[in-house]
Each structure stands twice: as structure tokens, then as C-alpha cells.
Amino acid sequence: MPPESSLAPAQDVIHNIGYRNYTGARLGRRYIRRSLYVQSLRGAYGLGRSAKSKVLPMILFAAMCLPAAIIVAVTVATKANKLLVAYTAYAPYLQAVIGLFLAAQAPQSVSRDLRFKTVPLYFSRPMERFDYVVAKFAALASALFILTAAPLLILYLGALLAKLGFAGQTKGLAEGLVSVALLSLLFAGIGLVIAALTPRRGFGVAAIIAVLTISYGAVSTIQAIALARDTTDVIGWLGLFSPLTLIDGVQTAFLQATSDFPGGHGPGTGAGVVYLLVVLGLIAGSYALLMRRYRKAGL
């Protein structure tokens, strides 16, 4: 028989390991939204991520700023009476760099959350779809604005260094900043919608590049054909079918920019109102589509 001690009933013991209820401040949805925004904005430039993640965004940022520095150096050295490139024309000249940045960072912002089904972890906190979508949208738009506004500031400081007119340069800078702000919102919305439609990052990258490149190439080609056939009336309206030409039309109509449309046939003020409404409609529509996408994801 087993020893008598082994037949004794087990003694249950409760161990106090020192857990206490949380008595601190409940920061709520606003704090969560701001934290997600900051984390997403930092992530767009690889901050807080691996060294490999920083390479491409930093190279693209340098590629955006380097031509501005060269323009400033030439302006100062030659004592020119104006900058070689207008503030509103700078971003369109470097559209390829902007497109690559968007194609790389929009999928990074949302595709992996959908692919690896980590989005529900965000919603374990008091967060709603509105908070997630607004934070991601604002973060990517801010990242694009930093990318496009930094070279304009370099141009502005260089113009002041070259002793160009303060009032004229300040006005030009303000017009350029309004232009790139609209561009950043529009491109961020389009990029996030495309990226959110596929959890595969590679597909998202290819789709964003294709949408920006094909739409701009098709519109520019048809505009050139219209100019060759002397049907210039349609050139301005054709610009409604590409994101970059939309921004060109708005800044031509309202920001005193020189149009890049063939023959310089940009929209007038009346058509410019249509351009502006389409841009604002696309931004609002992108937000609505993102909300619907995450509603379908059950969030």
C-alpha cells in the first residue's frame, strides 16, 4: 500500500504575485489615432524599422532634393534674376520619383496588415474604422507632403540667398505648397485604395505604378494627337483623366502656373473649377472606398 502521507488531500494555495488594477489615465481614441499616425508616418521613411527599410525612401527623398540644391547653386553662381524652375513646376518634373515613393510606401502602410490579418489587433483597443483610415490616410499624405515640400523650401532659401525678391518668392512658395498639398492628398488616397484592394504588396506596387504611368501616358498622347489635328478645345478637358494632369489643371487655373499640356492649352478659370471639384471628389471618394474596404474586412 502507498504511504499514508500520499493519501492526504492536496492543499490548494493562492499565490499573490502582485498584480494590481490599472489606475492611470485612459487616453482614449484620440491618443490611439495620433499614435497610429506617428507610427505610420515614421514607417513611410523607415524610421523605427530595419536599416534596409530606410534605404529606398531616403534615396528617393535625396533624389527629390538634389535637383533643387543644384538649381540653387546655379542661380547663386550665375547671379540669375529668377529660379530656373518655378515652384509649381518642380513636382511635375519629378513625378517619377513621387510615383515610386507612393508605390513603395502605400502597400507598406496597409497591405501587410490585411495580408497577415493583424488589423484586428488594432481594434482590440477602443479604435474604430474611422480612426484607422484617417490615421493611415493622413500619415501617407504627410509623408508625400514632406517629400514634395522639402525641395520647395530649398529653392526658397536659395532664392533668398541669391537676393531674389522676398515678396515674389514667398508668393511662389505659397502657391507651390498649395499645389503639392493637393497632390499629396490625391496621390495618398489613390495609392491607399489600390494597396488596400490586394494584400500582396508586390501586386500593389505594380498596380500603383501602372495606374499613374498609364493614365498620364495615355492622356498626354491623346492631347498631343488633338494638338496635331488642331482640336485644341478638348486638350484641357482630357486632363481630367489622370491624377498628375488634374493637379496641373488646378494650379494652372488658380495658382498662376504654366501648363504642361501640349501647346500650353491648360484649363481656364471656369474649367479649373471642374478640375478642383474632381480632385476634391477623388480625395473624398478615396476615403469612402477605404472605409468600405475595411467594413468588408469585418472591422
Buried (B, 14 or more C-beta within 10 A) or exposed (E): EEEEEEEEEEEEEEEEEEEEEEEEEEEEEEEBBBEBBBEBBBBBBBBEBEEEBBEBBEEBBEBBBEBBBEBBEBBBEEEBEBBBBBBBBBBBEBBEBBBBBBBBBBBBBBBBBBBEEEBEEBBEBEBBBEBBBBBBBBBBBBBBBBBBBBBBBBBBBBBEEBEBEEEEBEBBBBBBBBBBBBBBBBBBBBBBBBBBBBBBBEBBBBBBBEBBBEBBEEBBEBBBBBBEEEEBEBBBBBBBBBBBBBBBBBBBBBBEBEBBBBBEBBBEEEBBBBBBEBBBEBBEBBBEBBBBBBEEBEB
